[in-house]
Amino acid sequence: MSIIVNLDVMMAKRKIAAGDLAERIDITPANLSILKNNKAKAVRFSTLEAICRELDCQPGDILEFVREDEK
């Protein structure tokens, strides 16, 4: 996949556990895990907005585009 989710990096910088973040943004821990582990096929803007609000970051801090030939 060309879009890499760096959510775990931002969570570590903000010192927040996955369960706590999931609760704060009102999604299941399982869905947060899917997103965090680059298994998601899509992310809702409302979810991305909630993550950015809670982690005080920009979408670009979490999402990264990597060309297939650069991997």
N, C-alpha and C positions, 0 to 999 in steps of 0.2 A: 504494500500500500504506500502511496506517495505522501500521505499526510500522517505525520507522527504526532502522537499526543504525549506531551511532556508534563502531564498533570502530576505525576509522582515527584518530579523535580520541584515544582512550585509548592506542592504540599510539604515537602521536606524543608524548603526555605521558610515557609510560614509555620512550621512545626504543628501541623494539624493531622490528626489520624483520619483514615478513610471513613470510619464509622461516624466520626464527628462531622466531617464534611457532608456525608450523605444525609445525615439528619438535618443539618442546617439548610441544605438546598432542596430538601424534601424529595429525594430519590432513594431507591433501595440500595443497600450496600452492594448487592449483586450487579446492578446496573452501573454503579460507579466503578466497580472492579472491571467490568467489560470496557468501559471508556478508558480507564487508567492503563489497562494492559494492551491497548491498541487493537482490541477485538471488535470495536464498534464500527458499523457501516455508516452511521450518521449520528449527528448530535443536534438536538433542537437548540435554536437560538436562545430560548428561554432558559434552558439548562446551562448553556455557555455563559449567559448573562449572570445567572445565579452563582456559578463558580467564580467568575471574575469579581463579582461583588464581595463574596466571602473571602477570597484570597487577595483582594485588593491588587488586581493585575489586569493586563490587557489580554485579549484573545491570542495575540501573537506570542505571549509568554507561555501559552499552553500548547498551541498548534504550530507545527512546523512543516513546511513543504520540502520534501527531499526528492530529487529526480531519481527515477529508477536506476539510471546508469551510475549514480553517485553512491549507491549503497555498498 
